[in-house]
Amino acid sequence: MNRLALETSPYLRQHRDNPVDWFPWSDEAFEKARVEDKPILLSVGYSTCHWCHVMAHESFEDAATATFMNEHFVNVKVDREERPDVDAVYMAAVQAATGQGGWPMTVFLFPDGKPFYAGTYFPPADRYGMPSFRRVLVSVANAWQERRDDLAQNADSLTGFLRDQMAQERPERDLPRDFEARGFASLRRVFDATHGGFGGAPKFPAPTTLAYLLTQPGERDMAMTTLEKMATGGLYDQLGGGFHRYSVDERWLVPHFEKMLYDNAQLTRVYLQATQLSDNVWFPRTVRETLAYLEREMLSGEGGFFSAQDADQEGIEGKFFVWTPQELDEVLGEDADLARRYYGVTEGGNFTDPHHPEFGRRNVLSVVLKPADLAREVGEDEGAVIERLREAKLRLMEARETRVHPGTDDKILTSWNGLALAAFADAARIFGEEHYLAVAVRNAEFVYEHLRAPDGTLYHTYKDGAAKVTGLLEDHALYGLGLVSLYGASGDLRWLTWARELWSVVRRDFWDEASGAFWSTASGAEALITRTQSAFDSAILSDNAAAAQLGLWMSRYFGDEEGERIARRVVASFSNEMLSAPSGFGGLWQAHAFLQAPPVEVAILGSSRSRRVLEREVARHFLPFAVLAPSETGEGLPVLEGRSGDGVAYVCRNFACDLPARDVETLARQLASLNG
């Protein structure tokens, strides 16, 4: 075994048996490169990355390739989820050098960390229009010996470009009057009105953009169409619940099968909001099934959520999830025909793993007929068909459980747990179910105990009883937002107080007044060749968007004018990018919508029992930017000052309040007027 056997990251440990003499990202690796005068070969990936597994098998497990790597390079392996700061810096280098990016990422560095050559996946032989990995290794090794000055010039030029890009000063400016209209027009141009979503294949869920569109009544149809199409497609696990990473086609039919905590947490929240706005039965069903999946397969015994599950099983992508008609026959017997019609299962199938043609054609399950249409087609009562489908689903799920399960990356990331915390807290509030609240509270207590440092900052990752890696902006901002949701669901002020503490850390350690944006790493964190700033929602709500939204919540809850000022500045700083690629900046568009929304406050006082019926009424209404203040004592927040009563609600808009509401009917009228 190499040094990676001592690491906690599941991705790094996957490479512990490689003949490559891997180092983790460490001072030891860079010192060895300096002493031995060798370049560093930096390889970055993550545990559920399909092509990372392919390259590992083709190259890193090959003895001859490993021997060459060990002789000519100091080899460093990085888990991008464990060190997103390292990943962000060198991904920017890859994109600058090649015009594209992705994982696995392969970058060659000087011992001071400056990159001089970069790429992504390299095959074992020349193909796909790419040079083989061995050819690249030989070329770089020769250049290191014979053309060192040229490489140094490349490294200085690329590093200088990255630093200039990251250190832009963005002067304060006003937004154009047609800012929103231009953003909507751009989204409409790329919206797929037939299948939902934005752009063509491959198609990603874009939860932050969908969440923004739900706040805009005139544009809401784009989100609603997309949400139903995703929930009924193969992107969604029709048996076990939860969403796969993305669809390889434009129809949400055939997914890339990995499942990520961040996708499922963010999409759960969007479907919860859609549930408040629509009577579409797919929306609450999707929420419940996805939360059940997260509890069943992604929740640790300590209360933290795991990161991801593999796309591959036994070396074949999607093997756990796909079916043949014969398999349905064996499991379901006389109900097989009904299930085949419902899920679109055919002899020709809709999926095969191109790397394993012997696996044959299989079927990704999707809903191709609504129960009512299926009932008419088979000449049965709709209720009876629904019951038969329910039983068939349970039996298929039971049969699937006997298969080899996807591998789980069981490290716990603070930022992604913040997303999950918000999902369970919002579900507890909107569905009024204590079980979801118990999961959320347990998660917050776990993070407070295990991932909070003595100085109040957070660590980024936890595994095997140990927390490590200095917390990033995403950790503090996203977990802070989760705590805001938890306060709204529980009425326990300690969670909002903790969110305020995290906002103080965000302002102190990450804000940069000159650029009008937040740095992704803290001022005292490990120094890389540059610090990064991110506002693009690549897979999760960007850290600048999360920080801006957290600042707005602190402004509305505590009268912190600085929070709103900073949020306004961040939106203005990235306004050009928001217009040029609106589907990638849904988080900042949400912050902009928050800034435009009038202040709304709903305070509900009394014991948890006396508040319950009023809270249930509030939960029926879509109020994405309302300050919700449940309280037993009527103390601790400006919105609660001077309030009293047991089982009474106070609804305020633009600093003017309605008369206290002591019954559901009165409260319902007042809340309805907020959207009037």
C-alpha positions in Angstrom: 0.0 0.0 0.0 1.1 3.6 -0.6 0.6 6.6 1.7 -3.0 7.0 0.7 -3.8 4.0 2.9 -3.4 6.4 5.9 -6.0 8.9 4.6 -9.7 9.1 5.5 -11.0 10.1 2.1 -12.7 7.2 0.4 -11.5 8.5 -3.0 -7.9 8.6 -1.8 -8.2 5.2 -0.2 -9.5 3.8 -3.5 -5.9 4.4 -4.8 -4.0 3.0 -1.9 -3.2 -0.2 -3.7 -1.9 1.5 -6.9 1.7 0.9 -7.7 2.0 4.7 -8.1 3.8 6.2 -5.1 1.0 8.6 -4.3 1.2 11.4 -1.8 -1.8 13.3 -0.4 -1.7 17.1 -0.8 1.0 17.9 1.7 4.1 19.9 2.5 6.0 16.6 2.3 5.2 16.1 -1.3 6.2 19.6 -2.3 9.4 19.3 -0.3 10.3 16.1 -2.0 9.8 17.7 -5.4 12.1 20.6 -4.4 14.8 18.3 -3.1 14.7 15.8 -6.0 14.1 18.5 -8.6 11.1 16.8 -10.0 7.8 18.2 -11.3 4.6 17.3 -9.4 1.9 15.3 -11.2 -1.4 16.4 -9.6 -4.4 14.1 -10.2 -7.7 15.4 -8.9 -11.0 13.5 -8.8 -13.7 12.2 -6.5 -15.0 8.8 -5.5 -18.1 8.6 -7.7 -16.4 9.9 -10.8 -16.8 7.3 -13.6 -13.9 8.5 -15.8 -11.7 8.8 -12.7 -12.3 5.0 -12.1 -11.5 4.4 -15.8 -8.2 6.3 -15.8 -7.2 4.6 -12.5 -7.8 1.2 -14.0 -6.1 2.0 -17.3 -3.1 3.9 -16.1 -2.6 4.1 -12.3 -3.0 0.3 -11.9 -0.6 -0.4 -14.7 2.9 -1.3 -13.4 4.9 0.1 -16.3 3.0 3.4 -16.2 3.4 3.6 -12.5 7.2 2.9 -12.7 7.6 5.8 -15.1 5.5 8.1 -12.9 7.5 7.2 -9.8 10.8 7.8 -11.5 10.1 11.1 -13.1 7.4 12.8 -10.9 6.2 13.4 -7.4 2.6 12.1 -7.6 -0.1 13.9 -5.6 -3.7 12.7 -5.4 -6.5 15.1 -4.3 -10.2 14.4 -3.5 -11.9 17.5 -5.0 -14.7 17.2 -2.4 -12.3 17.2 0.5 -10.1 20.1 -0.9 -12.4 22.2 -3.2 -10.0 25.1 -2.7 -7.2 23.1 -4.4 -9.6 21.9 -7.0 -10.9 25.4 -7.8 -7.4 26.8 -8.4 -6.2 24.1 -10.7 -9.5 23.7 -12.5 -9.2 27.3 -13.4 -5.8 26.6 -14.8 -7.1 23.6 -16.8 -9.9 25.8 -18.3 -7.5 28.6 -19.0 -5.1 26.3 -20.8 -7.5 24.0 -22.6 -10.8 25.9 -22.8 -12.6 23.1 -21.0 -12.5 21.3 -17.7 -13.7 18.2 -15.9 -12.6 15.2 -13.9 -10.3 13.4 -13.6 -8.0 16.5 -13.7 -4.4 16.1 -14.5 -2.0 19.0 -13.9 1.8 19.2 -13.9 3.3 21.7 -11.4 6.6 23.2 -10.4 7.6 22.5 -6.8 6.3 25.9 -5.9 2.8 24.9 -7.1 2.7 26.8 -10.3 1.0 24.8 -13.2 2.8 24.5 -16.5 0.7 21.9 -18.3 -2.9 20.7 -17.7 -5.5 18.4 -19.0 -8.3 16.0 -17.8 -8.6 12.4 -18.8 -5.9 10.8 -20.9 -6.4 7.4 -22.5 -3.9 4.6 -22.3 -3.4 4.7 -26.1 -3.8 7.5 -28.6 -7.5 7.7 -29.3 -10.5 10.1 -29.1 -8.2 12.7 -30.7 -6.2 12.7 -27.5 -2.6 11.6 -26.8 -2.0 8.6 -24.6 -1.2 9.2 -21.0 2.2 7.6 -21.5 2.9 10.0 -24.4 2.1 12.9 -22.2 4.3 11.7 -19.4 7.3 11.2 -21.6 6.8 14.5 -23.3 6.6 16.4 -20.0 9.5 14.5 -18.5 11.7 15.4 -21.6 10.6 19.0 -21.5 11.4 19.2 -17.8 15.0 18.1 -18.6 15.5 19.9 -21.9 13.2 23.0 -21.9 12.9 24.0 -18.3 12.9 27.7 -19.1 10.0 27.3 -21.5 8.0 25.5 -18.9 8.8 28.2 -16.3 7.6 30.9 -18.7 4.4 28.9 -19.2 4.0 28.5 -15.5 4.5 32.2 -14.7 2.2 33.3 -17.5 -0.6 30.9 -16.5 -0.3 31.8 -12.8 -0.2 35.5 -13.5 -3.4 35.1 -15.6 -5.1 33.3 -12.8 -4.1 35.8 -10.2 -5.3 38.7 -12.4 -8.6 36.9 -13.0 -9.2 36.3 -9.3 -8.1 39.8 -8.1 -10.5 41.9 -10.2 -11.7 45.0 -8.6 -15.4 45.4 -9.4 -16.5 49.0 -8.9 -19.9 49.7 -7.4 -22.5 50.2 -10.1 -26.2 50.4 -10.6 -28.1 47.6 -12.2 -29.7 48.3 -15.6 -33.4 49.0 -15.5 -34.2 46.0 -17.7 -32.0 43.7 -15.6 -34.7 41.1 -14.8 -36.3 41.3 -18.2 -33.0 40.5 -19.9 -32.3 37.6 -17.6 -35.8 36.1 -18.2 -35.4 36.5 -22.0 -32.1 34.6 -21.9 -33.6 31.8 -19.9 -36.5 31.5 -22.2 -34.1 31.2 -25.2 -32.5 28.1 -23.7 -35.6 26.6 -22.0 -36.8 23.3 -23.4 -40.5 23.7 -23.5 -41.1 20.1 -24.4 -38.9 18.3 -21.9 -38.2 21.0 -19.4 -34.7 22.1 -18.3 -32.3 24.4 -20.0 -30.2 23.6 -23.1 -29.8 20.2 -24.6 -27.9 17.0 -23.7 -26.4 16.4 -21.3 -29.0 18.1 -19.1 -28.5 19.1 -15.5 -31.2 19.8 -12.9 -30.2 23.4 -12.1 -32.0 23.6 -8.7 -30.9 27.1 -7.9 -32.4 28.4 -11.2 -35.6 26.5 -10.6 -35.9 27.9 -7.1 -35.5 31.4 -8.5 -38.1 30.9 -11.1 -40.6 29.7 -8.5 -40.4 33.2 -6.9 -41.3 34.8 -10.2 -45.0 34.2 -11.0 -44.7 35.2 -14.7 -41.9 32.7 -15.3 -42.9 30.0 -12.9 -44.1 27.7 -15.7 -40.5 26.9 -16.7 -39.9 25.5 -13.3 -43.1 23.6 -13.0 -42.7 21.9 -16.3 -39.1 20.9 -15.5 -40.0 19.6 -12.1 -42.7 17.2 -13.3 -40.6 16.0 -16.2 -37.6 15.3 -13.9 -39.8 13.5 -11.3 -41.3 11.2 -13.9 -38.1 10.6 -15.9 -35.2 8.2 -15.4 -33.2 11.0 -13.7 -35.3 10.1 -10.7 -34.9 6.7 -9.1 -38.5 5.5 -9.6 -38.1 2.7 -7.1 -35.8 3.9 -4.3 -36.3 7.7 -4.6 -33.6 10.3 -5.0 -32.1 11.9 -8.1 -29.1 10.8 -10.2 -26.5 13.4 -11.2 -27.7 14.4 -14.7 -29.3 13.1 -17.8 -27.2 12.1 -20.8 -30.1 12.9 -23.1 -32.5 15.9 -23.3 -35.5 13.9 -22.0 -34.3 13.2 -18.5 -34.5 9.5 -19.4 -31.0 8.0 -19.1 -29.0 9.4 -16.3 -25.4 9.3 -15.2 -26.2 7.1 -12.3 -24.2 8.6 -9.4 -26.3 10.1 -6.6 -25.0 13.2 -4.8 -26.2 14.6 -1.5 -26.2 18.1 -2.8 -28.5 17.3 -5.8 -31.0 15.6 -3.6 -31.0 18.1 -0.8 -31.4 21.1 -3.1 -34.0 19.5 -5.3 -36.0 18.4 -2.2 -36.3 22.1 -1.2 -37.4 23.1 -4.7 -40.1 20.4 -4.8 -41.2 21.5 -1.3 -41.7 25.0 -2.6 -43.5 23.7 -5.7 -45.8 21.7 -3.3 -46.9 25.0 -1.8 -47.7 26.4 -5.2 -49.3 23.4 -6.9 -51.6 20.5 -6.3 -49.4 18.3 -8.6 -49.2 14.9 -6.8 -45.7 14.2 -8.1 -44.2 17.0 -6.0 -44.9 15.9 -2.4 -44.4 12.3 -3.4 -41.0 13.2 -4.8 -40.1 15.0 -1.6 -41.1 12.2 0.7 -39.4 9.5 -1.3 -36.2 11.5 -1.7 -36.0 12.2 2.1 -36.7 8.5 2.7 -33.7 7.7 0.4 -31.4 10.1 2.2 -32.4 8.7 5.6 -32.1 5.1 4.5 -28.8 5.2 2.6 -27.0 8.5 3.3 -27.5 9.2 7.0 -24.7 8.2 9.4 -25.4 6.8 12.8 -24.0 10.0 14.3 -26.5 12.3 12.4 -24.3 13.6 9.6 -25.1 12.9 5.9 -22.7 11.1 3.6 -21.5 12.6 0.4 -22.3 10.4 -2.6 -23.0 7.0 -4.2 -21.2 5.5 -7.2 -22.6 5.3 -10.7 -20.9 2.0 -11.2 -21.6 -1.4 -9.6 -19.2 -4.3 -10.2 -17.5 -2.2 -12.9 -20.7 -1.6 -14.9 -22.5 1.8 -14.9 -26.0 1.7 -13.6 -26.1 -2.1 -13.1 -28.0 -1.7 -9.8 -30.7 0.4 -11.3 -31.6 -1.1 -14.7 -34.0 -3.9 -15.7 -34.8 -6.4 -18.5 -38.4 -7.4 -19.2 -37.5 -11.0 -18.1 -36.4 -9.7 -14.7 -39.8 -8.0 -14.3 -41.5 -11.2 -15.3 -39.6 -13.2 -12.6 -40.3 -10.7 -9.9 -43.9 -9.6 -10.7 -45.5 -12.5 -12.5 -49.0 -11.5 -13.8 -48.4 -7.8 -12.8 -45.3 -7.6 -15.0 -47.1 -6.4 -18.1 -48.7 -3.6 -16.2 -45.3 -2.5 -14.8 -43.7 -2.7 -18.2 -46.3 -0.4 -19.7 -46.1 2.0 -16.8 -42.3 2.2 -16.6 -41.6 1.9 -20.4 -39.7 -1.4 -20.2 -39.1 -3.0 -23.6 -37.1 -5.8 -25.2 -34.9 -3.2 -27.0 -34.3 -1.3 -23.8 -33.0 2.3 -23.5 -29.6 1.8 -21.9 -26.3 -0.1 -22.3 -22.9 0.5 -20.9 -20.7 1.1 -24.0 -17.7 -0.3 -22.1 -19.5 -3.5 -21.3 -21.5 -4.5 -24.4 -21.8 -8.0 -23.0 -24.1 -6.5 -20.4 -26.7 -6.1 -23.1 -29.6 -3.7 -23.5 -31.5 -2.8 -20.3 -34.2 -0.4 -19.2 -33.9 2.7 -17.0 -37.4 3.0 -15.4 -39.4 6.1 -16.1 -43.1 6.9 -16.0 -44.4 6.8 -19.5 -48.1 6.5 -18.7 -50.1 8.3 -16.0 -52.2 5.8 -13.9 -55.4 7.2 -15.3 -54.2 6.6 -18.9 -52.9 3.2 -18.0 -56.2 2.2 -16.4 -58.1 3.2 -19.6 -55.5 1.2 -21.7 -55.9 -2.0 -19.7 -59.6 -1.5 -19.0 -59.4 -1.4 -15.2 -60.4 0.9 -12.4 -57.8 3.6 -11.8 -57.7 2.9 -8.0 -57.0 -0.8 -8.6 -54.3 0.0 -11.1 -52.6 2.4 -8.6 -52.7 -0.3 -5.9 -51.2 -2.9 -8.3 -48.5 -0.5 -9.2 -47.8 0.3 -5.6 -47.4 -3.4 -4.8 -45.2 -4.0 -7.9 -42.9 -1.1 -6.9 -42.4 -2.7 -3.4 -41.6 -6.1 -4.9 -39.2 -4.6 -7.4 -37.5 -2.6 -4.7 -37.3 -5.8 -2.5 -35.7 -7.7 -5.4 -33.3 -4.8 -6.2 -32.1 -4.9 -2.6 -30.5 -8.3 -3.2 -28.2 -6.8 -5.9 -24.7 -5.5 -5.2 -25.3 -1.9 -4.0 -23.5 1.2 -5.2 -20.5 2.2 -3.2 -21.0 5.1 -0.8 -18.5 7.9 -0.1 -19.1 8.2 3.6 -17.2 11.3 4.3 -19.3 14.1 5.8 -19.0 17.6 4.3 -20.2 20.6 6.3 -21.4 22.6 3.3 -23.4 19.8 1.8 -24.8 18.9 5.2 -26.1 22.5 5.4 -28.1 21.8 2.3 -29.5 18.6 3.8 -30.3 20.4 7.0 -32.3 23.0 5.2 -34.2 20.3 3.3 -35.3 18.3 6.4 -36.1 21.5 8.3 -38.2 22.9 5.5 -40.0 19.5 5.1 -40.7 19.5 8.9 -42.2 23.0 8.7 -44.2 22.5 5.4 -45.5 19.0 6.1 -45.8 19.6 9.8 -44.0 16.3 10.7 -41.9 16.0 13.8 -39.8 13.2 12.4 -38.2 15.4 9.8 -37.5 18.0 12.5 -35.8 15.4 14.7 -33.4 14.5 11.8 -32.6 18.2 11.3 -32.0 18.9 14.9 -29.8 15.8 15.3 -27.7 17.0 12.3 -27.2 20.4 13.7 -26.2 19.0 17.1 -23.7 16.6 15.3 -22.1 19.5 13.3 -21.9 21.7 16.4 -20.2 18.9 18.4 -17.9 17.5 15.7 -17.3 20.1 13.0 -17.2 23.4 15.0 -13.7 24.6 16.1 -13.1 26.2 19.5 -12.9 29.6 17.8 -16.4 29.3 16.3 -15.2 28.5 12.8 -16.1 25.3 11.0 -14.1 22.4 9.6 -14.9 21.2 6.1 -14.9 17.4 6.4 -15.4 14.7 8.9 -14.6 11.0 8.7 -13.8 8.2 11.1 -14.2 10.4 14.2 -11.9 13.2 12.9 -12.7 16.6 11.5 -10.1 18.3 9.3 -9.5 21.0 6.6 -10.1 24.6 7.5 -13.7 25.5 6.7 -14.4 27.3 3.5 -16.8 30.0 2.7 -19.3 27.4 1.4 -19.2 25.6 4.8 -20.0 28.7 6.9 -22.5 30.2 4.4 -24.4 27.0 3.5 -24.6 25.7 7.0 -25.7 29.1 8.2 -28.6 29.0 5.7 -29.6 25.6 7.0 -29.7 27.0 10.5 -32.1 29.8 9.4 -34.4 27.1 8.0 -34.1 25.1 11.2 -35.1 28.1 13.3 -38.1 28.7 11.2 -39.2 25.1 11.7 -38.4 24.7 15.4 -38.7 28.2 17.0 -35.5 27.4 18.9 -33.5 30.7 18.8 -30.2 29.0 19.5 -30.1 27.9 15.8 -30.6 31.5 14.5 -28.0 32.7 17.0 -25.5 30.2 15.7 -26.3 31.3 12.1 -25.5 34.9 13.2 -22.2 33.7 14.6 -21.4 32.1 11.3 -22.3 35.3 9.4 -19.8 37.1 11.6 -17.1 34.7 10.5 -18.1 35.1 6.9 -17.8 38.9 7.1 -14.5 38.8 9.0 -12.6 36.1 7.2 -14.0 36.0 3.6 -15.3 39.4 2.5 -13.2 41.6 0.2 -14.4 45.2 -0.1 -12.2 46.0 -3.0 -13.6 43.4 -5.3 -17.1 43.5 -3.9 -17.1 39.7 -3.5 -16.3 37.0 -1.0 -13.1 34.8 -1.2 -13.8 31.1 -1.2 -11.0 30.5 1.4 -10.4 32.3 4.7 -7.8 34.9 5.1 -5.8 32.6 7.5 -6.2 29.4 5.4 -3.4 27.5 3.6 -1.9 29.8 1.0 -2.2 28.4 -2.6 -0.9 30.1 -5.7 -4.0 32.3 -5.7 -7.3 32.7 -3.8 -10.5 32.2 -5.7 -13.9 33.8 -5.8 -16.9 31.9 -7.1 -20.4 33.0 -8.0 -21.3 30.4 -10.6 -23.7 27.6 -9.4 -21.7 24.7 -10.8 -23.5 22.0 -8.9 -24.5 23.7 -5.7 -25.5 27.2 -4.7 -22.3 29.2 -5.1 -20.5 30.4 -2.0 -20.9 34.1 -3.0 -24.7 33.5 -3.5 -25.0 31.6 -0.3 -23.1 34.3 1.7 -25.2 37.1 0.1 -28.4 35.2 1.0 -27.2 34.6 4.6 -26.4 38.3 4.9 -29.9 39.2 3.8 -31.5 36.9 6.3 -29.3 38.4 9.1 -30.4 41.8 7.9 -34.1 40.9 8.0 -33.9 39.1 11.3 -31.5 41.3 13.3 -31.7 44.7 11.5 -28.1 44.2 10.2 -27.9 46.8 7.5 -24.4 45.6 6.6 -25.8 42.3 5.5 -28.1 43.9 2.9 -25.4 46.3 1.7 -23.0 43.5 1.1 -25.6 41.4 -0.7 -26.5 44.3 -2.9 -22.8 44.8 -3.7 -22.3 41.1 -4.6 -25.2 41.1 -7.0 -23.9 44.2 -8.7 -20.4 42.8 -8.9 -21.5 39.8 -10.8 -24.4 41.4 -12.7 -22.7 41.1 -16.1 -22.1 37.4 -15.6 -25.7 37.0 -14.4 -27.0 38.4 -17.7 -24.6 36.5 -19.9 -25.4 33.1 -18.4 -28.5 33.4 -16.2 -29.0 29.7 -15.8 -25.7 29.4 -14.0 -26.3 32.1 -11.5 -29.7 31.1 -10.0 -28.3 31.7 -6.5 -27.5 35.3 -7.2 -30.8 35.8 -9.0 -32.5 34.6 -5.8 -30.5 37.1 -3.8 -31.6 39.8 -6.3 -35.2 38.8 -5.9 -34.8 38.8 -2.1 -33.5 42.4 -2.4 -36.5 43.5 -4.4 -39.0 41.8 -2.1 -40.7 44.0 0.5 -39.9 43.2 4.1 -42.4 40.6 5.3 -42.5 39.3 8.9 -44.7 36.6 10.4 -44.3 36.2 14.2 -46.2 33.4 15.9 -46.3 33.4 19.7 -47.2 30.8 22.2 -46.4 27.3 23.3 -45.5 24.8 20.5 -49.0 23.3 20.9 -50.9 26.6 20.7 -48.8 27.7 17.7 -49.3 24.5 15.7 -52.5 25.3 13.9 -51.3 28.8 13.0 -47.9 27.4 11.8 -49.7 24.9 9.6 -51.6 27.7 7.9 -48.4 29.6 7.3 -46.8 26.5 5.8 -49.5 26.4 3.2 -48.3 29.7 1.7 -45.3 30.2 -0.5 -43.4 33.0 1.3 -39.8 32.5 0.2 -38.5 35.8 1.6 -40.6 36.2 4.8 -39.0 36.4 8.2 -40.7 33.6 10.1 -40.4 34.0 13.9 -42.1 31.3 16.0 -41.5 32.0 19.7 -42.7 30.9 23.1 -41.5 33.9 25.0 -41.7 36.8 22.5 -38.1 37.7 23.1 -34.7 37.7 21.4 -35.5 39.3 18.0 -36.6 42.8 16.9 -39.7 41.3 15.2 -40.8 39.9 18.6 -40.3 43.1 20.6 -43.6 44.2 22.2 -45.4 41.1 21.1 -47.3 38.9 23.5 -50.0 36.3 23.6 -50.4 32.5 23.4 -51.6 31.2 20.0 -51.4 34.5 18.2 -49.8 35.6 14.9 -48.6 39.0 13.8 -48.3 39.6 10.0 -46.3 42.7 8.9 -45.4 44.0 5.5 -43.3 47.1 4.7 -43.1 47.8 8.5 -46.9 48.0 8.8 -48.7 45.2 10.7 -52.2 43.7 10.5 -54.2 43.2 13.7 -53.2 40.1 15.7 -54.6 36.9 14.2 -55.9 34.4 16.7 -57.7 32.1 14.3 -56.8 30.3 11.1 -59.4 32.1 9.0 -58.0 35.6 9.9 -54.4 34.5 9.4 -55.2 32.9 6.0 -56.7 36.2 4.7 -53.7 38.2 5.9 -51.2 35.8 4.4 -53.1 35.7 1.1 -52.9 39.5 0.9 -49.1 39.3 0.9 -49.2 37.8 -2.6 -52.0 40.0 -3.7 
